Every structure is written in C-alpha cells, then in structure tokens.
Amino acid sequence: MYFFLLSFSEMGLSVPLVIILVIFGGFFLISFFITSPNMDTKGLLRVLYSKPVRKADGSVEYPESRNN
C-alpha cells in the first residue's frame, strides 16, 4: 500500500518560502518565550479588573485597592 504523499511544490511551497516560514516561526517562538513570564494570571487579572492611573510622565500605575 502506498501512502498519499504530496511534494513541497505540489503544496505550493518553494525553498525561499520555507526559509521565510522557518524564520518567522522561530521569531514567534523566541518572542513567546521572552514574554511568557509576563503572562501570569495575577498580572492579567490586575490589568483587567483595576482602573489604571496615568501619571504625568506617561507611565501607568495599577493600584491594588479597588475603591477608585
């Protein structure tokens, strides 16, 4: 029994396109691993449930109390 196989050219993939896909895929993985420590539940809920206070210098502060 033969398996149903497609070549890269039949799928519309060429060598430059595969290289571009690998580069962007690698960039995605690297950026995901760099930013994943900032994606904790406590930090996300703090941003979603609090009212941010913008300071005069442009920075944003998220107060811990919810009485604002």
Secondary structure as GFF3:
##gff-version 3
##sequence-region A 1 68
A	DSSP	alpha_helix	15	35	.	.	.	ID=ss1
A	DSSP	three_ten_helix	36	38	.	.	.	ID=ss2
A	DSSP	alpha_helix	41	49	.	.	.	ID=ss3
A	DSSP	beta_strand	53	54	.	.	.	ID=ss4
A	DSSP	beta_strand	60	61	.	.	.	ID=ss5
###
